[in-house]
Amino acid sequence: MIKVYGIKNCDSVRKAVKFLKAHGISYEFIDFRETSVTQGTIDTWLKESDINTLFNTRGTTYRTLKLKDQNLSDDEKRQWLAKENMLIKRPVISFEKNVIIGYNELQYQNLLI
């Protein structure tokens, strides 16, 4: 089963959901605001991706927390992702042993269809 992690009002998440629906792909949606993502889930994603792809440095939460000034190590970034799920780049699509981070239609076509 494909799992889509994100928040409902995120444009990238909406594009991903629209893509899945248009191609008749069933999925489960997990909203960060309703269900926190655990450190274990984040660590699983990091086996298939890297911290700099998963860690969202462009969002409001990153700026509000002033994390740029802290010069975080990869392990500190990993811990922040579990503490503050809004720092996770959206959407995260998880299936089988694969993880796709962000909206990338070409990647979706290659891996999901």
N, C-alpha and C positions, 0 to 999 in steps of 0.2 A: 504494500500500500504506500502510495506517495503521500508524504506529509509536507505541507506548506506552512512555514513559520513566518510570522510577521505581525503587522497590525492592519486592521481593516481599511483605514483611511490613507494608507501609503500608496502612492501612484504606482510604484514598481510592483507591489504586491497585487494591486488590481490588474495590472497588465499580465502578470503571471497567471492569476486565476482565470482571466479572460482567455488566455492561450490554452490552458488546460481544458476549459469548458468547450472551446471551439473545436478541440481535437477529441472530444469525448473521453477524456482521461479523468478517472475518478481520483479523488484526493481527500485528505483530512486536513482541515485548517486549524492551526494552533495559534491563537492570538497571544502575543507576549504580555498584553495587559491583563489577560484573564488567567493565563497559565504560565508560570515562570519556567524558564528553561534552566535545567540543572547543570552543574559543573560537569557531570558525567556526559550529558548530551553534547555539551560544547567540546569536550575532549574528543568525543567520537567524531564530530565534524572536523576537528583539527587534524585528524588522521588522514582525511581526504582533501584538506585545504590548508591554507596557512593563516597565521594570526593576522597578518596585515590585510588579507582579503576579507576576513570575517569581522574585523574591528572597524567600525564606522567612524572615521575621523571627520566626516562632513556634516554630521547631524547636530541638531540643537543641543542634545544631551552632552555631547563631547565638549562643546563650547561652554555650556553652562557649568559643567564640572571643572572647567579649566585644566583638562588633562594634558593639553599640549605643553603646558608649563612644567609638568611633572616628569617629562622624558621617561616614560614608562618602559620597563623591560617587557619582553614577550610574556613572561610568566605573570607580571602585574596586569598586563592587558587581559590575559586569560581570566584572571580573578575578577577583574572589573566586568567582563562580559556576563559572568554568573551573578554578580551583585546588581548590575544594571542592564537588563536585557535590551533596553532601547539603544545600547551601544552596538548591538549586532546589526550588521548590514543586512538589509531586507531585499527580497525575501530569501529565506533559506529553504531549499527544496531537498528533501532527504528521501531516498528510495534505494532499496537493496543496500549496497555498500557505497553508493554514490551520494555526493552532496554538490548542489549547484547554489552558488551564492550570488545574489543580485539577479536582475532581469537581463537575460541574454537570449534573445529569440533563436539565434543560430545554435547555441548550446542546447537549448530546449529541444529543437528539432532533431539534433543529432543523438541526444540521449533519451528522449522521452517518447518519440514517435517510432 
